[in-house]
Amino acid sequence: MTDGLKRTYQERERLRAVTAFLFFGILTYAAYCLVIAGAQDVIAWTFIQTSLVLIANIGPYFVVTFMAPNSVPN
């Protein structure tokens, strides 16, 4: 491959990666908002606190993020 084609391919892959992360970030945020709204409605008449539902929702994500390496390929 020539330098021009290689650079174009890398730029296209980078744009694809940024778009994918943006899309999945939006999906994660939407799911988080739905869980908060649903938790407040479902447990309104129980003794369970909304914070416990949020911990159950975010806990696994936090553990995976904490344990997984944060590496970005060049």
MITI-741149 format. One record per atom (N, C-alpha, C, O): residue number from 1; x, y, z. Coordinates in steps of 0.2 Angstrom, whole numbers, padded with zeros to 4 digits, m for minus. Atoms other than C-alpha are relative to their C-alpha. Example, Ala and Ser with C-alpha at 12.3 -4.5 7.8 and 13.67 -1.06 7.14 Angstrom:
2
gulo nr:1 xx:0004 yy:m0006 zz:0000
gulo nr:1 xx:0062 yy:m0022 zz:0039
gulo nr:1 xx:0004 yy:0006 zz:0000
gulo nr:1 xx:0009 yy:0005 zz:0003
gulo nr:2 xx:m0004 yy:m0006 zz:m0001
gulo nr:2 xx:0068 yy:m0005 zz:0036
gulo nr:2 xx:m0004 yy:0005 zz:0003
gulo nr:2 xx:m0001 yy:0011 zz:0004
***
This chain:
74
gulo nr:1 xx:0004 yy:m0006 zz:0000
gulo nr:1 xx:0000 yy:0000 zz:0000
gulo nr:1 xx:0004 yy:0006 zz:0000
gulo nr:1 xx:0010 yy:0006 zz:0003
gulo nr:2 xx:m0004 yy:m0007 zz:0000
gulo nr:2 xx:0006 yy:0018 zz:m0003
gulo nr:2 xx:m0002 yy:0003 zz:0006
gulo nr:2 xx:m0007 yy:0002 zz:0010
gulo nr:3 xx:0002 yy:m0004 zz:m0006
gulo nr:3 xx:0006 yy:0030 zz:0011
gulo nr:3 xx:m0006 yy:0004 zz:0000
gulo nr:3 xx:m0010 yy:0004 zz:0005
gulo nr:4 xx:0006 yy:m0004 zz:0000
gulo nr:4 xx:m0009 yy:0040 zz:0005
gulo nr:4 xx:m0006 yy:m0005 zz:0001
gulo nr:4 xx:m0011 yy:m0003 zz:0004
gulo nr:5 xx:0005 yy:0005 zz:m0001
gulo nr:5 xx:m0020 yy:0024 zz:0004
gulo nr:5 xx:0000 yy:m0003 zz:0007
gulo nr:5 xx:m0005 yy:m0004 zz:0010
gulo nr:6 xx:m0001 yy:0002 zz:m0007
gulo nr:6 xx:m0013 yy:0018 zz:0021
gulo nr:6 xx:m0003 yy:0005 zz:0005
gulo nr:6 xx:m0007 yy:0003 zz:0009
gulo nr:7 xx:0002 yy:m0005 zz:m0004
gulo nr:7 xx:m0017 yy:0035 zz:0029
gulo nr:7 xx:m0008 yy:0000 zz:m0001
gulo nr:7 xx:m0011 yy:0001 zz:0005
gulo nr:8 xx:0008 yy:0000 zz:0001
gulo nr:8 xx:m0035 yy:0035 zz:0021
gulo nr:8 xx:m0003 yy:m0006 zz:0004
gulo nr:8 xx:m0008 yy:m0005 zz:0007
gulo nr:9 xx:0003 yy:0006 zz:m0003
gulo nr:9 xx:m0038 yy:0018 zz:0028
gulo nr:9 xx:0000 yy:0001 zz:0008
gulo nr:9 xx:m0005 yy:m0001 zz:0011
gulo nr:10 xx:0000 yy:m0002 zz:m0008
gulo nr:10 xx:m0032 yy:0023 zz:0046
gulo nr:10 xx:m0005 yy:0005 zz:0002
gulo nr:10 xx:m0008 yy:0004 zz:0007
gulo nr:11 xx:0005 yy:m0005 zz:m0002
gulo nr:11 xx:m0043 yy:0038 zz:0046
gulo nr:11 xx:m0007 yy:m0003 zz:0000
gulo nr:11 xx:m0011 yy:m0001 zz:0004
gulo nr:12 xx:0007 yy:0003 zz:0001
gulo nr:12 xx:m0058 yy:0028 zz:0040
gulo nr:12 xx:m0001 yy:m0005 zz:0006
gulo nr:12 xx:m0007 yy:m0005 zz:0009
gulo nr:13 xx:0001 yy:0005 zz:m0006
gulo nr:13 xx:m0055 yy:0015 zz:0054
gulo nr:13 xx:0000 yy:0004 zz:0006
gulo nr:13 xx:m0004 yy:0002 zz:0011
gulo nr:14 xx:0000 yy:m0004 zz:m0006
gulo nr:14 xx:m0052 yy:0029 zz:0067
gulo nr:14 xx:m0007 yy:0003 zz:0000
gulo nr:14 xx:m0010 yy:0003 zz:0006
gulo nr:15 xx:0007 yy:m0003 zz:0000
gulo nr:15 xx:m0069 yy:0037 zz:0062
gulo nr:15 xx:m0005 yy:m0005 zz:0002
gulo nr:15 xx:m0010 yy:m0004 zz:0005
gulo nr:16 xx:0005 yy:0006 zz:m0002
gulo nr:16 xx:m0078 yy:0020 zz:0063
gulo nr:16 xx:0001 yy:m0001 zz:0007
gulo nr:16 xx:m0005 yy:m0003 zz:0010
gulo nr:17 xx:0000 yy:0002 zz:m0007
gulo nr:17 xx:m0071 yy:0017 zz:0080
gulo nr:17 xx:m0003 yy:0006 zz:0004
gulo nr:17 xx:m0006 yy:0004 zz:0009
gulo nr:18 xx:0003 yy:m0006 zz:m0003
gulo nr:18 xx:m0076 yy:0035 zz:0086
gulo nr:18 xx:m0007 yy:m0001 zz:0000
gulo nr:18 xx:m0011 yy:0000 zz:0005
gulo nr:19 xx:0007 yy:0001 zz:0001
gulo nr:19 xx:m0093 yy:0032 zz:0079
gulo nr:19 xx:m0003 yy:m0005 zz:0004
gulo nr:19 xx:m0008 yy:m0005 zz:0007
gulo nr:20 xx:0002 yy:0006 zz:m0004
gulo nr:20 xx:m0095 yy:0015 zz:0087
gulo nr:20 xx:0000 yy:0002 zz:0008
gulo nr:20 xx:m0005 yy:0000 zz:0011
gulo nr:21 xx:0000 yy:m0002 zz:m0007
gulo nr:21 xx:m0090 yy:0022 zz:0104
gulo nr:21 xx:m0005 yy:0005 zz:0002
gulo nr:21 xx:m0008 yy:0005 zz:0007
gulo nr:22 xx:0006 yy:m0005 zz:m0001
gulo nr:22 xx:m0102 yy:0037 zz:0103
gulo nr:22 xx:m0006 yy:m0004 zz:0000
gulo nr:22 xx:m0010 yy:m0002 zz:0004
gulo nr:23 xx:0006 yy:0004 zz:0000
gulo nr:23 xx:m0116 yy:0025 zz:0098
gulo nr:23 xx:m0001 yy:m0004 zz:0006
gulo nr:23 xx:m0007 yy:m0004 zz:0009
gulo nr:24 xx:0001 yy:0004 zz:m0006
gulo nr:24 xx:m0113 yy:0013 zz:0112
gulo nr:24 xx:0000 yy:0004 zz:0007
gulo nr:24 xx:m0004 yy:0002 zz:0011
gulo nr:25 xx:0001 yy:m0005 zz:m0005
gulo nr:25 xx:m0111 yy:0028 zz:0124
gulo nr:25 xx:m0007 yy:0002 zz:0001
gulo nr:25 xx:m0009 yy:0003 zz:0007
gulo nr:26 xx:0007 yy:m0003 zz:m0001
gulo nr:26 xx:m0128 yy:0035 zz:0120
gulo nr:26 xx:m0004 yy:m0006 zz:0002
gulo nr:26 xx:m0009 yy:m0005 zz:0006
gulo nr:27 xx:0004 yy:0006 zz:m0003
gulo nr:27 xx:m0135 yy:0017 zz:0122
gulo nr:27 xx:0000 yy:m0001 zz:0007
gulo nr:27 xx:m0005 yy:m0002 zz:0011
gulo nr:28 xx:m0002 yy:0001 zz:m0007
gulo nr:28 xx:m0127 yy:0015 zz:0139
gulo nr:28 xx:m0004 yy:0006 zz:0004
gulo nr:28 xx:m0007 yy:0004 zz:0009
gulo nr:29 xx:0004 yy:m0006 zz:m0003
gulo nr:29 xx:m0134 yy:0033 zz:0144
gulo nr:29 xx:m0007 yy:m0001 zz:0000
gulo nr:29 xx:m0010 yy:0000 zz:0005
gulo nr:30 xx:0007 yy:0001 zz:0001
gulo nr:30 xx:m0151 yy:0029 zz:0138
gulo nr:30 xx:m0003 yy:m0006 zz:0005
gulo nr:30 xx:m0008 yy:m0005 zz:0008
gulo nr:31 xx:0002 yy:0006 zz:m0004
gulo nr:31 xx:m0152 yy:0012 zz:0147
gulo nr:31 xx:0001 yy:0002 zz:0008
gulo nr:31 xx:m0004 yy:0001 zz:0012
gulo nr:32 xx:m0001 yy:m0003 zz:m0007
gulo nr:32 xx:m0145 yy:0021 zz:0163
gulo nr:32 xx:m0006 yy:0004 zz:0002
gulo nr:32 xx:m0009 yy:0003 zz:0008
gulo nr:33 xx:0006 yy:m0004 zz:m0001
gulo nr:33 xx:m0159 yy:0034 zz:0162
gulo nr:33 xx:m0006 yy:m0004 zz:0001
gulo nr:33 xx:m0010 yy:m0002 zz:0006
gulo nr:34 xx:0006 yy:0004 zz:m0001
gulo nr:34 xx:m0172 yy:0021 zz:0160
gulo nr:34 xx:0000 yy:m0004 zz:0006
gulo nr:34 xx:m0006 yy:m0005 zz:0009
gulo nr:35 xx:m0001 yy:0003 zz:m0007
gulo nr:35 xx:m0166 yy:0011 zz:0175
gulo nr:35 xx:m0002 yy:0004 zz:0005
gulo nr:35 xx:m0005 yy:0002 zz:0010
gulo nr:36 xx:0002 yy:m0005 zz:m0006
gulo nr:36 xx:m0167 yy:0026 zz:0186
gulo nr:36 xx:m0007 yy:0002 zz:0000
gulo nr:36 xx:m0010 yy:0001 zz:0006
gulo nr:37 xx:0007 yy:m0001 zz:0000
gulo nr:37 xx:m0184 yy:0030 zz:0180
gulo nr:37 xx:m0005 yy:m0006 zz:0002
gulo nr:37 xx:m0009 yy:m0005 zz:0006
gulo nr:38 xx:0003 yy:0007 zz:m0002
gulo nr:38 xx:m0190 yy:0012 zz:0182
gulo nr:38 xx:0001 yy:m0001 zz:0007
gulo nr:38 xx:m0004 yy:m0004 zz:0010
gulo nr:39 xx:m0002 yy:0002 zz:m0007
gulo nr:39 xx:m0182 yy:0010 zz:0199
gulo nr:39 xx:m0005 yy:0004 zz:0004
gulo nr:39 xx:m0007 yy:0002 zz:0009
gulo nr:40 xx:0004 yy:m0004 zz:m0004
gulo nr:40 xx:m0191 yy:0025 zz:0206
gulo nr:40 xx:m0007 yy:m0002 zz:0000
gulo nr:40 xx:m0011 yy:m0001 zz:0005
gulo nr:41 xx:0007 yy:0002 zz:0001
gulo nr:41 xx:m0208 yy:0019 zz:0199
gulo nr:41 xx:m0001 yy:m0007 zz:0004
gulo nr:41 xx:m0006 yy:m0007 zz:0007
gulo nr:42 xx:0001 yy:0006 zz:m0002
gulo nr:42 xx:m0206 yy:0001 zz:0204
gulo nr:42 xx:0001 yy:m0001 zz:0008
gulo nr:42 xx:m0003 yy:m0004 zz:0011
gulo nr:43 xx:m0001 yy:0001 zz:m0007
gulo nr:43 xx:m0199 yy:0003 zz:0222
gulo nr:43 xx:m0003 yy:0006 zz:0004
gulo nr:43 xx:m0001 yy:0007 zz:0009
gulo nr:44 xx:0003 yy:m0006 zz:m0004
gulo nr:44 xx:m0210 yy:0018 zz:0227
gulo nr:44 xx:m0003 yy:m0002 zz:0006
gulo nr:44 xx:m0003 yy:0002 zz:0011
gulo nr:45 xx:0004 yy:0002 zz:m0006
gulo nr:45 xx:m0220 yy:0008 zz:0239
gulo nr:45 xx:0004 yy:m0006 zz:0004
gulo nr:45 xx:0001 yy:m0010 zz:0008
gulo nr:46 xx:m0004 yy:0005 zz:m0004
gulo nr:46 xx:m0206 yy:m0004 zz:0246
gulo nr:46 xx:0005 yy:0004 zz:0004
gulo nr:46 xx:0006 yy:0010 zz:0004
gulo nr:47 xx:m0005 yy:m0002 zz:m0004
gulo nr:47 xx:m0192 yy:m0002 zz:0258
gulo nr:47 xx:0007 yy:0000 zz:m0003
gulo nr:47 xx:0012 yy:0003 zz:0000
gulo nr:48 xx:m0007 yy:0000 zz:0004
gulo nr:48 xx:m0178 yy:m0004 zz:0245
gulo nr:48 xx:0001 yy:0007 zz:m0002
gulo nr:48 xx:m0003 yy:0011 zz:m0005
gulo nr:49 xx:m0002 yy:m0007 zz:0002
gulo nr:49 xx:m0169 yy:0012 zz:0242
gulo nr:49 xx:0002 yy:0000 zz:m0008
gulo nr:49 xx:0004 yy:m0005 zz:m0010
gulo nr:50 xx:m0002 yy:0000 zz:0007
gulo nr:50 xx:m0166 yy:0018 zz:0224
gulo nr:50 xx:0007 yy:0000 zz:m0001
gulo nr:50 xx:0010 yy:m0003 zz:m0006
gulo nr:51 xx:m0008 yy:0001 zz:0001
gulo nr:51 xx:m0147 yy:0019 zz:0227
gulo nr:51 xx:0002 yy:m0007 zz:0000
gulo nr:51 xx:0007 yy:m0009 zz:m0004
gulo nr:52 xx:m0002 yy:0007 zz:0001
gulo nr:52 xx:m0147 yy:0000 zz:0229
gulo nr:52 xx:m0001 yy:m0002 zz:m0007
gulo nr:52 xx:0003 yy:m0007 zz:m0010
gulo nr:53 xx:0002 yy:0002 zz:0007
gulo nr:53 xx:m0155 yy:m0002 zz:0212
gulo nr:53 xx:0006 yy:0003 zz:m0005
gulo nr:53 xx:0008 yy:0000 zz:m0009
gulo nr:54 xx:m0005 yy:m0003 zz:0004
gulo nr:54 xx:m0142 yy:0010 zz:0205
gulo nr:54 xx:0007 yy:m0004 zz:0001
gulo nr:54 xx:0011 yy:m0004 zz:m0004
gulo nr:55 xx:m0007 yy:0003 zz:m0001
gulo nr:55 xx:m0127 yy:0001 zz:0213
gulo nr:55 xx:m0001 yy:m0007 zz:m0004
gulo nr:55 xx:0004 yy:m0009 zz:m0007
gulo nr:56 xx:0001 yy:0007 zz:0003
gulo nr:56 xx:m0134 yy:m0016 zz:0206
gulo nr:56 xx:0001 yy:0001 zz:m0008
gulo nr:56 xx:0003 yy:m0003 zz:m0011
gulo nr:57 xx:0000 yy:m0002 zz:0007
gulo nr:57 xx:m0135 yy:m0007 zz:0189
gulo nr:57 xx:0007 yy:0001 zz:m0002
gulo nr:57 xx:0010 yy:m0001 zz:m0007
gulo nr:58 xx:m0006 yy:m0002 zz:0002
gulo nr:58 xx:m0118 yy:0001 zz:0189
gulo nr:58 xx:0006 yy:m0004 zz:0003
gulo nr:58 xx:0012 yy:m0004 zz:0000
gulo nr:59 xx:m0005 yy:0004 zz:m0003
gulo nr:59 xx:m0108 yy:m0011 zz:0200
gulo nr:59 xx:0004 yy:m0005 zz:m0005
gulo nr:59 xx:0010 yy:m0004 zz:m0005
gulo nr:60 xx:m0004 yy:0004 zz:0005
gulo nr:60 xx:m0104 yy:m0024 zz:0186
gulo nr:60 xx:0004 yy:0004 zz:m0005
gulo nr:60 xx:0010 yy:0002 zz:m0007
gulo nr:61 xx:m0004 yy:m0004 zz:0005
gulo nr:61 xx:m0099 yy:m0010 zz:0174
gulo nr:61 xx:0006 yy:0003 zz:0003
gulo nr:61 xx:0012 yy:0003 zz:0000
gulo nr:62 xx:m0006 yy:m0003 zz:m0003
gulo nr:62 xx:m0087 yy:m0002 zz:0187
gulo nr:62 xx:0005 yy:m0006 zz:0001
gulo nr:62 xx:0011 yy:m0004 zz:0000
gulo nr:63 xx:m0005 yy:0005 zz:m0001
gulo nr:63 xx:m0079 yy:m0019 zz:0191
gulo nr:63 xx:0004 yy:m0002 zz:m0006
gulo nr:63 xx:0010 yy:m0003 zz:m0006
gulo nr:64 xx:m0003 yy:0002 zz:0006
gulo nr:64 xx:m0076 yy:m0023 zz:0173
gulo nr:64 xx:0005 yy:0006 zz:m0002
gulo nr:64 xx:0010 yy:0004 zz:m0005
gulo nr:65 xx:m0005 yy:m0006 zz:0002
gulo nr:65 xx:m0069 yy:m0005 zz:0169
gulo nr:65 xx:0006 yy:0000 zz:0005
gulo nr:65 xx:0011 yy:0002 zz:0002
gulo nr:66 xx:m0006 yy:m0001 zz:m0005
gulo nr:66 xx:m0058 yy:m0006 zz:0185
gulo nr:66 xx:0005 yy:m0006 zz:m0002
gulo nr:66 xx:0011 yy:m0005 zz:m0001
gulo nr:67 xx:m0004 yy:0005 zz:0001
gulo nr:67 xx:m0051 yy:m0023 zz:0180
gulo nr:67 xx:0003 yy:m0001 zz:m0007
gulo nr:67 xx:0008 yy:m0003 zz:m0008
gulo nr:68 xx:m0002 yy:0000 zz:0007
gulo nr:68 xx:m0050 yy:m0021 zz:0161
gulo nr:68 xx:0006 yy:0005 zz:m0001
gulo nr:68 xx:0006 yy:0010 zz:0002
gulo nr:69 xx:m0005 yy:m0005 zz:0001
gulo nr:69 xx:m0034 yy:m0013 zz:0155
gulo nr:69 xx:m0002 yy:0006 zz:m0005
gulo nr:69 xx:m0006 yy:0004 zz:m0009
gulo nr:70 xx:0002 yy:m0005 zz:0004
gulo nr:70 xx:m0036 yy:0004 zz:0147
gulo nr:70 xx:0006 yy:0001 zz:m0005
gulo nr:70 xx:0010 yy:0005 zz:m0004
gulo nr:71 xx:m0005 yy:m0001 zz:0005
gulo nr:71 xx:m0026 yy:0003 zz:0132
gulo nr:71 xx:m0003 yy:0002 zz:m0007
gulo nr:71 xx:m0008 yy:m0001 zz:m0009
gulo nr:72 xx:0002 yy:m0003 zz:0007
gulo nr:72 xx:m0028 yy:0012 zz:0115
gulo nr:72 xx:0005 yy:m0002 zz:m0005
gulo nr:72 xx:0011 yy:0001 zz:m0005
gulo nr:73 xx:m0005 yy:0002 zz:0005
gulo nr:73 xx:m0020 yy:0005 zz:0100
gulo nr:73 xx:0001 yy:0006 zz:m0004
gulo nr:73 xx:m0003 yy:0011 zz:m0005
gulo nr:74 xx:m0002 yy:m0005 zz:0004
gulo nr:74 xx:m0011 yy:0017 zz:0089
gulo nr:74 xx:m0002 yy:0000 zz:m0007
gulo nr:74 xx:m0001 yy:0004 zz:m0011
***
